[in-house]
Amino acid sequence: MKITRGVKRSRLVFVWGCVAAALGAAACNRTSVAAGTATTDPLPSWNDGPTKRAILDLVKATTDRAGDRFVPIDDRIATFDQDGTLWVEHPLYTQGVFALDRVRSLAPKHPEWKKDDTFKAILGGDEEAIGKFVESDWEKILAVTHGGMTIQEFLADVEKWLASAKHPRFNRPYTELVYQPMLEVMKLLRANGFKTYIVTGGGQEFVRAYAARVYGVPPEQVVGSALHTKYEVKDGKPALVRQPKVLLDDDHGGKPVGINLFIGKRPIAAFGNSSGDAEMLAWTAASGKGGTRLMVLVHHDDAHREYAYGPAGGLPDTKVGTFPYALMKEAKAGRWHVVSMKNDWKNIFAFEQLAMTDKRAADSELSP
């Protein structure tokens, strides 16, 4: 979800740039789990392998009071990127799809947009023109779809859109395209005293609209790119109104900044999937407190069940969720774990497991 390291550009604006380039539930219930004593596998959607063992080892080591890697409960912090790490980010970031849909739904109230080349391209479905948008075009889109409204109004818009929007390939709500293996990791960590935070380059309020319902992560534990807000009195009541100006670009180096600003502690586990997450993982690895740190990258290499893109691993290059060769090299040098979707995950989505269960039940009924 992100761009190559070092590019100084707002993620909230860049999201829309990626849209252009591309065009040209939550397991929340506590379960028993001390990793070494669980009677059932706490990570059933994972195949046995180095990453699964490392996750279980982290839980066991950090919760063992007699061990030298014990971590007090207040310091058990785990951060998760969202797009491409917790849910599908291809072919476009979900928030990008939301923004374009918002332009279309707001258009009847803005007849003047028909004379504006930016909005005319969107309303006319001119993908070639959209692919040539520059930053000023995307800033214009951001202003009308994300700014000028109260936080409550924006949250309501997001929730309404999510209730009906469906992914073009899977024909399912975006909130169903969450990675079951990652939900299991979050559940396991929380059951062992960890606080799980979402640290995303996407919009903070956008993710807060559904994070508790989908991931079991409360809104105060969502750190993301944010717009300026202004206190106003509207209809006699105080309100926070979103301004079309970026306050925090929570991507690349902005992620450690956001973590420090909102969490105030360095994570001991960090999960990402692209170059935009590298600094968060490096920041997590750097302290080495007690020798207990876990850094994990999800590599999308399963075109059959989800998507395959890189360019690391010889996979197609992409500007959405780029996993470059340099990131793979950094991961190996830093002993970060790289998850192969194809080989490490038995199931990617919860509905895969449900479909398999239904098939087994049907086969059983047909058996003599």
C-alpha positions as MATLAB code, in Angstrom:
seq = 'MKITRGVKRSRLVFVWGCVAAALGAAACNRTSVAAGTATTDPLPSWNDGPTKRAILDLVKATTDRAGDRFVPIDDRIATFDQDGTLWVEHPLYTQGVFALDRVRSLAPKHPEWKKDDTFKAILGGDEEAIGKFVESDWEKILAVTHGGMTIQEFLADVEKWLASAKHPRFNRPYTELVYQPMLEVMKLLRANGFKTYIVTGGGQEFVRAYAARVYGVPPEQVVGSALHTKYEVKDGKPALVRQPKVLLDDDHGGKPVGINLFIGKRPIAAFGNSSGDAEMLAWTAASGKGGTRLMVLVHHDDAHREYAYGPAGGLPDTKVGTFPYALMKEAKAGRWHVVSMKNDWKNIFAFEQLAMTDKRAADSELSP';
ca = [
       0.000    0.000    0.000;
       2.466    2.310   -0.443;
       5.169    3.622   -2.590;
       8.890    3.056   -2.751;
      10.832    4.181    0.272;
      11.889    7.763    0.474;
       9.177    9.306   -1.678;
       7.859   12.349    0.157;
       4.209   12.392   -0.771;
       0.996   12.342    1.237;
      -0.423    8.813    1.483;
      -3.968   10.186    1.485;
      -3.242   11.826   -1.866;
      -1.089    8.950   -3.069;
      -3.943    6.490   -2.498;
      -5.832    8.195   -5.258;
      -2.717    8.223   -7.427;
      -2.512    4.459   -7.041;
      -6.140    4.235   -8.094;
      -5.202    6.058  -11.262;
      -2.193    3.838  -11.905;
      -4.260    0.727  -11.389;
      -6.901    1.989  -13.798;
      -4.373    3.056  -16.710;
     -15.343  -11.417   11.229;
     -13.659  -10.603   13.366;
     -12.269  -13.170   15.729;
     -12.778  -11.113   18.879;
     -13.745  -13.597   21.598;
     -11.151  -14.510   24.169;
     -10.007  -18.107   24.078;
      -7.570  -20.085   26.035;
      -4.172  -19.833   24.781;
      -0.981  -19.892   26.438;
       0.797  -21.107   23.330;
       2.535  -24.015   24.965;
      -0.488  -25.334   26.839;
      -3.368  -24.824   24.416;
      -5.419  -27.961   23.878;
      -6.371  -26.828   20.374;
      -4.369  -25.109   17.683;
      -4.822  -21.326   18.180;
      -3.744  -20.740   14.564;
      -5.734  -23.350   12.616;
      -5.566  -21.473    9.302;
      -1.764  -21.575    9.318;
       0.366  -24.392    7.977;
       3.224  -25.391   10.220;
       6.310  -23.380    9.390;
       8.844  -20.850   10.719;
       6.405  -17.937   10.951;
       3.707  -19.859   12.788;
       6.290  -21.228   15.208;
       7.747  -17.751   15.732;
       4.322  -16.334   16.622;
       3.658  -19.114   19.110;
       7.159  -18.732   20.544;
       6.638  -14.995   21.024;
       3.459  -15.603   22.994;
       5.042  -18.299   25.127;
       8.218  -16.334   25.835;
       6.590  -13.000   26.637;
       4.039  -14.499   29.025;
       6.431  -16.810   30.927;
       7.215  -14.980   34.159;
      10.059  -17.353   34.912;
      11.746  -16.767   31.568;
      14.291  -14.132   30.607;
      12.097  -12.860   27.753;
       9.046  -12.097   29.884;
       7.355   -8.818   28.935;
       5.053   -6.995   31.392;
       1.501   -6.809   30.136;
       1.621   -3.023   29.754;
       4.434   -3.379   27.214;
       2.821   -6.058   25.071;
       2.099   -3.976   22.001;
       1.512   -5.374   18.499;
       0.922   -3.229   15.417;
      -0.730   -4.296   12.174;
      -0.852   -2.525    8.867;
      -4.280   -2.887    7.265;
      -4.341   -2.818    3.438;
      -2.728   -6.010    2.170;
      -1.926   -7.179    5.707;
      -5.391   -7.597    7.202;
      -7.619   -7.375    4.132;
      -7.513   -7.296    0.330;
      -5.962   -4.206   -1.263;
      -6.196   -5.137   -4.960;
      -7.085   -4.093   -7.549;
      -7.562   -0.770   -5.724;
      -7.353    0.336   -2.113;
     -10.832    0.116   -0.632;
     -10.719    3.742    0.445;
      -9.876    4.735   -3.118;
     -12.942    2.915   -4.402;
     -14.986    4.680   -1.717;
     -13.726    8.102   -2.847;
     -14.583    7.537   -6.515;
     -18.013    6.183   -5.592;
     -18.575    9.224   -3.391;
     -17.871   11.552   -6.314;
     -20.488    9.736   -8.359;
     -23.082    9.782   -5.569;
     -22.535   13.477   -4.818;
     -22.575   14.529   -8.473;
     -26.347   15.286   -8.702;
     -25.842   18.024   -6.098;
     -22.950   19.500   -8.045;
     -23.953   20.199  -11.669;
     -20.862   22.390  -11.944;
     -18.706   19.258  -11.882;
     -19.773   18.523  -15.461;
     -17.582   21.415  -16.529;
     -14.584   20.314  -14.474;
     -12.186   17.983  -16.302;
     -11.307   16.018  -13.120;
     -14.869   15.194  -12.147;
     -16.000   14.839  -15.752;
     -13.468   12.029  -16.210;
     -14.730   10.181  -13.121;
     -18.400   10.613  -13.972;
     -17.788    9.539  -17.539;
     -15.741    6.491  -16.536;
     -12.779    7.752  -18.551;
     -10.078    5.478  -17.145;
      -7.436    6.814  -19.514;
      -7.986   10.347  -18.253;
      -8.085    9.221  -14.632;
      -4.777    7.469  -15.179;
      -3.235   10.819  -16.067;
      -4.456   12.667  -12.984;
      -1.825   14.698  -11.155;
      -1.652   15.434   -7.440;
      -3.861   18.524   -7.714;
      -6.647   16.369   -9.199;
      -6.531   13.953   -6.288;
      -6.427   16.795   -3.766;
      -9.638   18.080   -5.345;
     -11.252   14.640   -4.971;
     -10.046   14.363   -1.373;
     -11.527   17.758   -0.532;
     -15.063   16.900   -1.676;
     -15.188   13.268   -0.468;
     -13.359   13.483    2.855;
     -13.442   17.087    4.026;
     -16.037   19.703    4.933;
     -18.126   17.408    7.133;
     -18.192   16.415   10.774;
     -16.451   13.252   11.892;
     -19.832   11.693   12.694;
     -21.129   12.487    9.204;
     -18.050   10.970    7.606;
     -18.289    7.803    9.710;
     -21.935    7.440    8.735;
     -21.039    7.806    5.045;
     -18.365    5.107    5.332;
     -20.664    2.688    7.163;
     -23.453    3.233    4.635;
     -21.092    2.620    1.729;
     -19.607   -0.527    3.255;
     -23.092   -1.961    3.766;
     -23.668   -2.166    0.006;
     -20.272   -2.006   -1.750;
     -18.844   -5.263   -3.063;
     -15.442   -6.264   -4.343;
     -15.385   -6.594   -8.161;
     -13.706  -10.010   -8.194;
     -15.118  -11.774   -5.142;
     -18.562  -10.128   -5.242;
     -18.558   -9.934   -1.473;
     -18.602   -7.022    0.962;
     -15.134   -5.641    1.547;
     -15.474   -6.417    5.237;
     -15.665  -10.137    4.392;
     -12.322  -10.004    2.580;
     -10.345  -10.094    5.799;
      -7.508  -12.581    6.170;
      -8.567  -15.307    8.577;
      -4.965  -16.235    9.543;
      -4.330  -12.655   10.663;
      -7.553  -12.531   12.650;
      -6.329  -15.644   14.469;
      -3.020  -13.955   15.270;
      -4.789  -10.891   16.659;
      -7.085  -13.062   18.748;
      -4.175  -15.098   20.091;
      -2.205  -12.011   21.050;
      -5.140  -10.317   22.775;
      -5.916  -13.476   24.725;
      -2.378  -13.255   26.083;
      -2.441   -9.665   27.232;
      -1.347   -7.880   24.066;
      -2.942   -4.701   22.811;
      -3.391   -4.897   19.063;
      -3.203   -1.657   17.108;
      -3.930   -0.992   13.462;
      -1.285    1.358   12.040;
      -2.330    2.171    8.504;
      -1.363    4.510    5.708;
      -5.082    4.771    4.977;
      -7.432    7.234    6.593;
      -7.689    6.953   10.363;
     -11.397    7.806   10.555;
     -12.198    5.586    7.579;
     -10.771    2.535    9.378;
     -12.273    3.530   12.734;
     -15.723    3.210   11.166;
     -15.468   -0.600   11.144;
     -12.316   -1.676   13.019;
     -14.108   -2.840   16.166;
     -16.687   -4.856   14.250;
     -14.300   -6.406   11.741;
     -11.036   -6.784   13.679;
     -11.993   -6.443   17.330;
      -9.816   -3.317   17.499;
     -11.456   -0.317   19.222;
     -11.269    3.069   17.474;
      -8.751    4.452   19.960;
      -6.325    1.734   18.839;
      -6.435    2.770   15.188;
      -3.557    4.976   14.033;
      -3.745    6.236   10.478;
      -3.302    9.124    8.106;
      -5.376   12.013    9.382;
      -6.818   15.283    8.212;
      -6.856   18.467   10.227;
     -10.073   18.921   12.181;
     -11.623   22.138   13.415;
     -13.885   22.679   16.395;
     -17.104   24.396   15.376;
     -20.582   24.907   16.758;
     -23.163   23.626   14.300;
     -26.875   23.972   14.981;
     -26.035   24.918   18.538;
     -23.951   21.814   19.151;
     -20.159   21.388   19.281;
     -18.663   19.403   16.413;
     -15.326   18.471   14.899;
     -15.253   19.299   11.199;
     -12.777   17.616    8.862;
     -10.605   19.984    6.857;
      -9.150   19.135    3.412;
      -5.588   19.343    4.695;
      -3.343   16.451    5.763;
      -2.279   16.444    9.416;
      -0.413   13.100    9.499;
       0.766   10.946    6.601;
       0.971    7.627    8.432;
       3.043    5.748    5.882;
       6.762    4.882    5.602;
       8.554    6.991    8.237;
       5.211    8.405    9.308;
       4.309    5.090   10.909;
       6.908    5.225   13.711;
       5.958    8.886   14.177;
       2.285    7.948   14.484;
       3.086    5.081   16.847;
       5.040    7.368   19.123;
       2.389   10.084   18.929;
      -0.658    7.927   19.624;
       0.688    4.850   21.427;
       3.781    6.194   23.158;
       5.512    2.812   23.246;
       7.505    0.817   20.744;
       5.804   -2.402   19.587;
       7.328   -5.800   20.229;
       5.544   -7.247   17.197;
       4.787   -5.590   13.872;
       3.027   -6.955   10.784;
       3.025   -5.418    7.308;
       3.130   -6.310    3.630;
       4.843   -3.618    1.608;
       7.560   -0.996    1.374;
       5.331    1.437    3.247;
       5.640   -0.786    6.333;
       9.426   -1.167    6.315;
      10.096    1.680    8.722;
       7.540    0.359   11.211;
       9.206   -3.048   11.225;
      12.670   -1.519   11.454;
      11.517    0.674   14.354;
      10.126   -2.391   16.109;
      13.310   -4.396   15.573;
      15.681   -1.625   16.641;
      15.039   -1.628   20.384;
      15.585   -5.356   20.834;
      14.246   -5.080   24.373;
      14.770   -8.397   26.116;
      15.633  -10.028   22.793;
      11.936  -10.418   22.078;
      10.790   -8.919   18.797;
       8.738  -10.263   15.905;
       8.607   -8.653   12.471;
       6.370  -10.195    9.790;
       5.665   -9.316    6.147;
       2.841  -10.850    4.128;
       3.894  -11.681    0.557;
       1.024  -11.923   -1.922;
       1.949  -14.908   -4.097;
      -1.380  -16.701   -4.528;
      -3.122  -15.543   -7.697;
      -5.597  -18.420   -7.492;
      -7.079  -17.657   -4.072;
      -6.236  -13.939   -3.887;
      -3.603  -11.984   -5.866;
       0.073  -12.305   -6.746;
       2.256   -9.213   -6.955;
       5.719   -8.037   -6.022;
       7.938   -7.447   -7.891;
       9.867   -9.519   -5.314;
       9.745  -13.207   -6.122;
       9.521  -12.465   -9.829;
       5.879  -11.475   -9.486;
       4.148   -8.652  -11.392;
       5.100   -5.148  -10.334;
       2.396   -2.925   -8.909;
       1.928    0.499   -7.377;
      -0.641   -0.892   -4.980;
       1.032   -2.802   -2.148;
       4.506   -2.839   -3.688;
       6.825   -5.523   -2.297;
      10.144   -4.669   -4.011;
      13.291   -6.783   -4.129;
      14.937   -4.290   -1.767;
      12.296   -5.027    0.882;
      12.850   -8.775    0.555;
      16.583   -8.184    0.965;
      15.969   -6.030    4.040;
      13.695   -8.698    5.503;
      16.316  -11.405    5.090;
      19.066   -9.213    6.524;
      16.925   -8.292    9.523;
      15.605  -11.828   10.041;
      12.058  -10.684    9.496;
       9.565  -13.400    8.684;
       8.016  -13.370    5.210;
       4.668  -15.121    4.916;
       3.889  -16.902    1.668;
       0.132  -16.723    1.243;
       0.306  -19.717   -1.050;
       2.329  -21.965    1.238;
       1.774  -20.704    4.784;
      -1.984  -20.186    4.851;
      -4.427  -23.103    4.671;
      -7.310  -20.676    4.279;
      -7.152  -17.021    3.338;
     -10.763  -16.043    4.034;
     -13.282  -17.311    6.567;
     -15.757  -18.118    3.804;
     -13.276  -20.605    2.329;
     -13.413  -22.658    5.502;
     -17.205  -22.399    5.641;
     -17.480  -23.583    2.039;
     -15.204  -26.515    2.791;
     -17.249  -27.448    5.866;
     -20.484  -27.280    3.877;
     -19.014  -29.488    1.151;
     -17.884  -32.086    3.676;
     -21.346  -32.083    5.238;
     -22.975  -32.523    1.851;
     -20.593  -35.338    0.917;
     -21.319  -37.035    4.228;
     -25.064  -36.944    3.577;
     -24.557  -38.527    0.161;
     -22.362  -41.305    1.484;
     -24.083  -44.718    1.819;
];
